[in-house]
Amino acid sequence: MIGILLTSHGKMCEGILDSMKMIAGDNSNIFVLKFQEDNDYINELHKQLDKMNDEYNYDGILIFTDIRSGTPFNESYKYIHENKKTNIKIITGMNLPMLIEVSLALEFENDLNKLVSLALESGKDSITEI
């Protein structure tokens, strides 16, 4: 089973999850963690990822962040490398279509690399000019 963590500056991660639920339904394997000036983000991120690895025992974890090089991305990247986690991948620039596709695919897909490819493809395909 693959677990998903949505993390962003402010409430974006909560909002995108709320929108995804309206369209694709609830998924208990998706978690959120918002970065705010008044929270101990690094400690909370480590606790959440440790819990997903140890308690939930996910085979892999896919982290979606809002932007590359922002605190949610940087701290997720540090966690992966400092803890030598090969079962965690990060996607930056999350959008609603990619989250919907991955959420629905979690029901039958347990290959982290295939979920990453699906997310990237559906995310890019959803950006158009009309």
VEXSE-762280 format. One record per atom (N, C-alpha, C, O): residue in three letters; y, x, z. Coordinates in steps of 0.05 Angstrom, whole numbers, padded with zeros to 5 digits, always signed. Example, Ala and Ser with C-alpha at 12.3 -4.5 7.8 and 13.67 -1.06 7.14 Angstrom:
BEGIN
ALA-00114+00264+00156;ALA-00090+00246+00156;ALA-00066+00264+00156;ALA-00066+00285+00169;SER-00045+00257+00142;SER-00021+00273+00143;SER+00001+00258+00157;SER+00023+00268+00161;
//
This chain:
BEGIN
MET-00024+00017+00000;MET+00000+00000+00000;MET+00025+00018+00000;MET+00025+00039+00013;ILE+00045+00009-00014;ILE+00070+00024-00016;ILE+00092+00008+00000;ILE+00093-00016-00003;GLY+00108+00023+00015;GLY+00130+00011+00029;GLY+00156+00018+00016;GLY+00158+00039+00004;ILE+00176+00001+00018;ILE+00202+00005+00006;ILE+00223+00006+00028;ILE+00223-00011+00046;LEU+00241+00025+00025;LEU+00265+00026+00043;LEU+00290+00025+00026;LEU+00294+00042+00009;LEU+00307+00005+00031;LEU+00333+00003+00018;LEU+00353+00014+00037;LEU+00354+00005+00060;THR+00369+00033+00029;THR+00390+00044+00047;THR+00415+00050+00031;THR+00415+00058+00008;SER+00438+00044+00044;SER+00463+00045+00030;SER+00486+00049+00049;SER+00483+00047+00073;HIS+00509+00054+00038;HIS+00534+00054+00053;HIS+00541+00024+00058;HIS+00543+00009+00040;GLY+00543+00017+00083;GLY+00550-00010+00090;GLY+00528-00030+00084;GLY+00504-00023+00085;LYS+00536-00054+00079;LYS+00517-00077+00077;LYS+00505-00081+00049;LYS+00491-00101+00045;MET+00509-00063+00030;MET+00498-00067+00004;MET+00468-00071+00005;MET+00457-00089-00009;CYS+00453-00055+00020;CYS+00424-00058+00021;CYS+00415-00085+00032;CYS+00396-00096+00023;GLU+00430-00096+00051;GLU+00423-00122+00062;GLU+00429-00144+00041;GLU+00414-00163+00038;GLY+00451-00141+00027;GLY+00459-00161+00006;GLY+00439-00161-00017;GLY+00432-00183-00027;ILE+00431-00138-00026;ILE+00413-00137-00049;ILE+00385-00147-00041;ILE+00372-00160-00058;LEU+00377-00142-00016;LEU+00352-00154-00007;LEU+00354-00184-00005;LEU+00335-00198-00013;ASP+00376-00194+00005;ASP+00380-00223+00006;ASP+00379-00236-00021;ASP+00366-00257-00025;SER+00391-00224-00041;SER+00391-00234-00068;SER+00363-00233-00080;SER+00354-00251-00094;MET+00348-00211-00075;MET+00321-00208-00085;MET+00303-00230-00074;MET+00287-00241-00088;LYS+00306-00236-00048;LYS+00290-00257-00036;LYS+00295-00284-00048;LYS+00277-00300-00051;MET+00320-00290-00056;MET+00326-00315-00069;MET+00311-00318-00096;MET+00304-00340-00104;ILE+00307-00296-00109;ILE+00295-00296-00136;ILE+00265-00292-00135;ILE+00250-00306-00148;ALA+00256-00272-00120;ALA+00228-00264-00120;ALA+00212-00271-00095;ALA+00188-00267-00094;GLY+00226-00281-00075;GLY+00212-00287-00049;GLY+00212-00264-00030;GLY+00219-00241-00037;ASP+00204-00269-00006;ASP+00204-00249+00015;ASP+00181-00229+00011;ASP+00160-00236+00000;ASN+00185-00205+00020;ASN+00164-00184+00019;ASN+00166-00168+00044;ASN+00186-00155+00049;SER+00145-00169+00060;SER+00145-00156+00086;SER+00143-00126+00085;SER+00145-00112+00105;ASN+00140-00115+00061;ASN+00138-00086+00057;ASN+00164-00073+00049;ASN+00165-00050+00041;ILE+00186-00089+00051;ILE+00213-00079+00044;ILE+00230-00079+00069;ILE+00232-00100+00082;PHE+00242-00057+00074;PHE+00259-00053+00098;PHE+00287-00044+00090;PHE+00290-00033+00068;VAL+00306-00049+00107;VAL+00334-00040+00101;VAL+00345-00023+00124;VAL+00337-00027+00147;LEU+00363-00005+00117;LEU+00377+00011+00136;LEU+00404+00017+00125;LEU+00407+00031+00105;LYS+00425+00007+00138;LYS+00452+00011+00128;LYS+00465+00035+00143;LYS+00462+00038+00167;PHE+00480+00050+00128;PHE+00496+00072+00140;PHE+00524+00062+00146;PHE+00538+00052+00128;GLN+00531+00064+00171;GLN+00558+00056+00180;GLN+00569+00079+00197;GLN+00554+00095+00208;GLU+00595+00079+00200;GLU+00607+00100+00216;GLU+00599+00098+00246;GLU+00599+00118+00260;ASP+00592+00074+00255;ASP+00586+00071+00284;ASP+00556+00070+00290;ASP+00549+00063+00313;ASN+00538+00078+00272;ASN+00510+00079+00279;ASN+00500+00108+00277;ASN+00511+00125+00263;ASP+00478+00113+00291;ASP+00465+00139+00291;ASP+00446+00139+00267;ASP+00421+00139+00271;TYR+00457+00141+00244;TYR+00442+00137+00219;TYR+00418+00156+00216;TYR+00396+00148+00210;ILE+00423+00182+00221;ILE+00402+00202+00217;ILE+00378+00196+00235;ILE+00356+00196+00226;ASN+00383+00190+00260;ASN+00362+00184+00279;ASN+00348+00158+00271;ASN+00323+00157+00272;GLU+00363+00138+00263;GLU+00351+00112+00254;GLU+00334+00116+00229;GLU+00313+00104+00226;LEU+00344+00132+00211;LEU+00329+00137+00186;LEU+00302+00151+00192;LEU+00281+00143+00182;HIS+00303+00172+00209;HIS+00279+00186+00217;HIS+00259+00167+00231;HIS+00235+00168+00225;LYS+00269+00150+00249;LYS+00252+00131+00263;LYS+00239+00112+00243;LYS+00215+00107+00244;GLN+00255+00102+00224;GLN+00244+00082+00205;GLN+00223+00095+00187;GLN+00202+00083+00183;LEU+00228+00119+00177;LEU+00209+00132+00159;LEU+00184+00141+00174;LEU+00162+00139+00164;ASP+00188+00150+00199;ASP+00164+00157+00215;ASP+00147+00132+00220;ASP+00123+00133+00219;LYS+00160+00110+00226;LYS+00146+00085+00231;LYS+00131+00076+00206;LYS+00108+00067+00208;MET+00144+00078+00183;MET+00131+00070+00158;MET+00107+00088+00152;MET+00086+00079+00142;ASN+00109+00114+00158;ASN+00087+00132+00154;ASN+00065+00129+00174;ASN+00041+00128+00167;ASP+00072+00128+00200;ASP+00052+00129+00221;ASP+00041+00102+00230;ASP+00017+00098+00231;GLU+00059+00083+00235;GLU+00050+00057+00245;GLU+00040+00038+00223;GLU+00019+00026+00225;TYR+00056+00037+00201;TYR+00048+00019+00179;TYR+00028+00033+00161;TYR+00014+00020+00145;ASN+00027+00060+00162;ASN+00007+00076+00148;ASN+00008+00071+00117;ASN-00013+00068+00104;TYR+00032+00069+00106;TYR+00035+00066+00078;TYR+00025+00091+00063;TYR+00028+00113+00072;ASP+00012+00086+00040;ASP+00003+00108+00023;ASP+00027+00123+00011;ASP+00025+00147+00006;GLY+00048+00108+00007;GLY+00072+00120-00005;GLY+00096+00104+00004;GLY+00094+00080+00011;ILE+00119+00116+00002;ILE+00145+00103+00008;ILE+00164+00108-00014;ILE+00167+00131-00023;LEU+00177+00087-00023;LEU+00198+00089-00044;LEU+00224+00082-00031;LEU+00228+00059-00022;ILE+00242+00101-00031;ILE+00269+00097-00020;ILE+00289+00091-00042;ILE+00290+00107-00061;PHE+00303+00069-00040;PHE+00325+00063-00059;PHE+00351+00068-00044;PHE+00356+00058-00022;THR+00369+00084-00057;THR+00395+00089-00045;THR+00417+00080-00065;THR+00411+00076-00089;ASP+00441+00076-00054;ASP+00462+00066-00071;ASP+00473+00087-00091;ASP+00475+00082-00115;ILE+00479+00112-00081;ILE+00489+00133-00098;ILE+00477+00160-00091;ILE+00469+00165-00068;ARG+00475+00176-00111;ARG+00466+00204-00107;ARG+00487+00220-00093;ARG+00511+00216-00099;SER+00479+00237-00075;SER+00497+00255-00060;SER+00512+00241-00038;SER+00528+00254-00025;GLY+00508+00216-00033;GLY+00519+00202-00010;GLY+00501+00207+00014;GLY+00479+00217+00011;THR+00510+00200+00038;THR+00495+00205+00062;THR+00467+00192+00061;THR+00448+00206+00068;PRO+00463+00167+00053;PRO+00436+00157+00052;PRO+00417+00173+00035;PRO+00394+00178+00042;PHE+00427+00182+00012;PHE+00410+00199-00006;PHE+00406+00226+00007;PHE+00383+00235+00009;ASN+00427+00239+00016;ASN+00425+00266+00027;ASN+00406+00267+00051;ASN+00389+00285+00052;GLU+00408+00248+00069;GLU+00391+00248+00093;GLU+00362+00241+00086;GLU+00344+00252+00099;SER+00358+00224+00067;SER+00331+00217+00058;SER+00318+00242+00045;SER+00295+00249+00051;TYR+00333+00255+00029;TYR+00324+00280+00015;TYR+00317+00301+00036;TYR+00296+00314+00033;LYS+00334+00305+00055;LYS+00329+00325+00076;LYS+00303+00318+00091;LYS+00287+00336+00097;TYR+00300+00293+00098;TYR+00276+00284+00113;TYR+00251+00291+00097;TYR+00232+00302+00109;ILE+00251+00285+00072;ILE+00227+00291+00055;ILE+00221+00321+00055;ILE+00198+00328+00059;HIS+00241+00337+00051;HIS+00236+00366+00049;HIS+00231+00379+00076;HIS+00214+00397+00077;GLU+00245+00371+00096;GLU+00240+00383+00123;GLU+00213+00376+00134;GLU+00201+00392+00148;ASN+00203+00352+00127;ASN+00177+00343+00137;ASN+00154+00347+00116;ASN+00132+00338+00121;LYS+00161+00359+00093;LYS+00142+00364+00072;LYS+00126+00339+00064;LYS+00101+00339+00062;LYS+00141+00318+00060;LYS+00129+00292+00053;LYS+00126+00290+00022;LYS+00146+00289+00008;THR+00102+00290+00013;THR+00097+00287-00016;THR+00092+00258-00024;THR+00090+00252-00048;ASN+00091+00241-00005;ASN+00085+00212-00010;ASN+00111+00195-00010;ASN+00109+00171-00008;ILE+00134+00208-00011;ILE+00159+00193-00011;ILE+00176+00201-00035;ILE+00179+00225-00040;LYS+00186+00181-00049;LYS+00203+00186-00072;LYS+00230+00171-00067;LYS+00231+00152-00052;ILE+00251+00181-00080;ILE+00278+00169-00078;ILE+00287+00161-00105;ILE+00285+00176-00125;ILE+00299+00137-00107;ILE+00313+00128-00131;ILE+00342+00122-00123;ILE+00346+00107-00104;THR+00360+00133-00137;THR+00389+00128-00132;THR+00399+00108-00152;THR+00388+00104-00173;GLY+00421+00095-00144;GLY+00434+00075-00162;GLY+00418+00049-00163;GLY+00416+00037-00185;MET+00407+00041-00141;MET+00391+00016-00141;MET+00407-00008-00152;MET+00431-00010-00148;ASN+00392-00025-00165;ASN+00404-00050-00174;ASN+00384-00073-00171;ASN+00360-00068-00166;LEU+00393-00097-00173;LEU+00376-00120-00167;LEU+00353-00122-00186;LEU+00330-00127-00176;PRO+00356-00119-00212;PRO+00332-00122-00230;PRO+00310-00102-00223;PRO+00286-00110-00224;MET+00317-00077-00217;MET+00295-00058-00210;MET+00281-00066-00184;MET+00257-00063-00182;LEU+00296-00076-00165;LEU+00284-00084-00140;LEU+00266-00108-00143;LEU+00244-00109-00132;ILE+00274-00127-00159;ILE+00257-00150-00165;ILE+00231-00142-00178;ILE+00210-00150-00169;GLU+00233-00125-00198;GLU+00208-00116-00212;GLU+00190-00101-00193;GLU+00166-00106-00193;VAL+00200-00083-00177;VAL+00183-00068-00159;VAL+00172-00086-00137;VAL+00148-00083-00130;SER+00188-00104-00127;SER+00178-00122-00106;SER+00154-00138-00117;SER+00134-00141-00102;LEU+00156-00149-00141;LEU+00134-00164-00152;LEU+00110-00147-00158;LEU+00087-00155-00154;ALA+00115-00122-00166;ALA+00093-00104-00173;ALA+00078-00094-00148;ALA+00055-00085-00150;LEU+00091-00095-00125;LEU+00078-00086-00100;LEU+00052-00101-00095;LEU+00034-00092-00081;GLU+00050-00125-00105;GLU+00027-00142-00101;GLU+00001-00130-00113;GLU-00021-00134-00103;PHE+00005-00115-00136;PHE-00019-00105-00150;PHE-00018-00075-00155;PHE-00039-00064-00163;GLU+00004-00062-00152;GLU+00007-00034-00158;GLU+00009-00017-00133;GLU+00025-00022-00116;ASN-00009+00003-00131;ASN-00009+00021-00108;ASN-00004+00050-00115;ASN-00008+00068-00099;ASP+00005+00054-00140;ASP+00011+00081-00150;ASP+00041+00085-00148;ASP+00057+00072-00163;LEU+00050+00103-00130;LEU+00078+00107-00125;LEU+00093+00116-00151;LEU+00115+00107-00156;ASN+00080+00134-00166;ASN+00093+00144-00191;ASN+00097+00121-00211;ASN+00117+00121-00226;LYS+00078+00103-00213;LYS+00081+00080-00232;LYS+00103+00062-00222;LYS+00118+00051-00239;LEU+00106+00058-00196;LEU+00128+00041-00186;LEU+00155+00054-00192;LEU+00175+00041-00198;VAL+00157+00081-00189;VAL+00181+00095-00195;VAL+00188+00091-00225;VAL+00211+00085-00231;SER+00169+00094-00242;SER+00174+00091-00271;SER+00183+00062-00277;SER+00202+00058-00293;LEU+00170+00043-00265;LEU+00177+00015-00268;LEU+00206+00010-00259;LEU+00221-00004-00273;ALA+00213+00020-00236;ALA+00240+00017-00225;ALA+00261+00029-00244;ALA+00281+00016-00250;LEU+00256+00053-00253;LEU+00275+00067-00271;LEU+00278+00052-00297;LEU+00300+00048-00307;GLU+00256+00044-00309;GLU+00257+00030-00334;GLU+00271+00003-00332;GLU+00288-00003-00348;SER+00264-00013-00312;SER+00276-00040-00310;SER+00305-00037-00301;SER+00322-00054-00309;GLY+00312-00018-00285;GLY+00340-00013-00277;GLY+00357-00006-00301;GLY+00379-00018-00304;LYS+00348+00012-00317;LYS+00363+00020-00341;LYS+00365-00002-00361;LYS+00386-00007-00373;ASP+00342-00016-00366;ASP+00342-00038-00386;ASP+00361-00061-00378;ASP+00370-00075-00396;SER+00367-00064-00352;SER+00383-00086-00344;SER+00413-00081-00347;SER+00429-00099-00345;ILE+00420-00056-00354;ILE+00449-00050-00357;ILE+00455-00052-00387;ILE+00446-00036-00403;THR+00472-00072-00394;THR+00478-00077-00421;THR+00508-00084-00424;THR+00522-00090-00405;GLU+00517-00083-00449;GLU+00543-00093-00455;GLU+00540-00117-00473;GLU+00523-00117-00492;ILE+00555-00138-00468;ILE+00553-00163-00484;ILE+00579-00167-00498;ILE+00582-00186-00513;
//
